[in-house]
Amino acid sequence: MEQHHRGHWGSNLGFLMATIGAAVGLGNIWAFPYKMGMNGGFAFLLVYLVMAVLVGFPIMLTELAIGRKVGGSVLVSYHAVGGGFGTFIGGLAMLSAFLILSFYTVLGAYCVEYVCLNFAELLGVANLSNVSGAQSFADMLTNQPLAVLFTFLVIAACFLIIRGGIKDGIEKFNKVGMPALAIMLVIVIIRAVTLPGAADGIKFMLTPNFEPLKTNFLGVLSAAGGQVFFSLSLAMGITVTYGSYLRKEESLVKNSLIIIISDTCVAFMAGLAVLPAAFALGGENAELAGPKLLFITLQDVFNSMGSFGPVFGILFYLFVTLAAITSTIALIEVLVTFTLDHRRKQGKQSNRTVVVLVICLIIMAEAALVAADGLGSNGLWIPFQDTGRALGGTWLDFMDFISEGVAMPVGALLMIFLVWKIRPSTIREEATAAGRVYPPFLYTFYRFCIYVAAPLGMIMILVGQLQSFFAPLS
Ligand code: PHE
């Protein structure tokens, strides 16, 4: 396939901003800090870094290499290197992207609702400080028309960005959005760590405790590995798709490392922003993970801050909205690039705007279901509901189970086997395109990861995911 028909990123920096934007998301903000605190603080961070190097790095490098080598959508790229087996892997990745969109957009919508609520409070037309975060969130979940409307707004914003194309839409947006995100994060951290009682939150996150490693080593490994994997947005076609627009002269190894380091730094910094604030208000009894941390505990923190509360509320929820939107754009682009490449192969002309519009409408349909479900608040029927297991808890859990729980880890494992089949040297060839030279130990290390560390890690992650989804609902 001729790459120049599809275009490229305008610059390597633009590619990096977009890919880091895809990686940085809700997982960095509501999962990483909490998992770190629960699994041994600094001890967990060490395990996380090891898993990032042994599993995250080789998989990211492989995805970038396959995408750039073929220069096609995730399906075209995997098919070109792996035939029918490759097509299956590409299909799993697209399925994951599609299903994750059903709830990621709704979570983004809640963030936008909170931006608006805090703004209304600032203008004096809301009365947030007399309402608990729990009540605000419950009202949000049960107001189905409003949830659907805000989900629509999030998807509409993504439509407007993606329609501009890789360079003039996605890259442009991320080049402004990511620095803005970093600035907002720093301001929020400064406010959070200077709150009275903030030190306990920092202690919760950072205190080194090697006990969990001794008592539950495999559990910690699988928690850290799963987090690395989800946080880097691997195995859902994003990295292959974004890589397919990368120029041959750019370094795949350097780019992979920059993406992984940046994503980890943002996760760590998000911890410094959210945990001190949560502890300052609620101590150890506050909800410290997942949607409750983001939408209940932290809103309570803003409520308690007095007249500046809504300002920080707006800033914080804008930050989270941006993080969610840059990931959502990437997920949608996986499907857009697939459709455009598919039609091009059939010799058909496509209008990008029309393709993006149709895909956004289909996503709106599945997201409306998750929005209407309101995290299980509205009595909608859910598959596996009667089993009393986590996967049947809410529509979000169900979609998450198929995507994050099964399709992503299985897809990544199969992709590793695909590299066995096509040989790691194929990936080396792509990484050393345009005359780039790497020290020989790097290839030895890559082979070790692909043949030993990454498959073992992926199996552990898969088992960990299944265990968590089949656990009884608490
Ligand atoms: N990497 C994102 C995060 O950390 C999650 C995500 C996964 C986003 C898959 C898009 C696709 O939140």
Residues whose N, C-alpha, C, O or C-beta is under 5 A from the ligand:
A	BS01	LIG	A22 A23 V24 G25 L26 G27 N28 F230 S231 L232 S233 S327
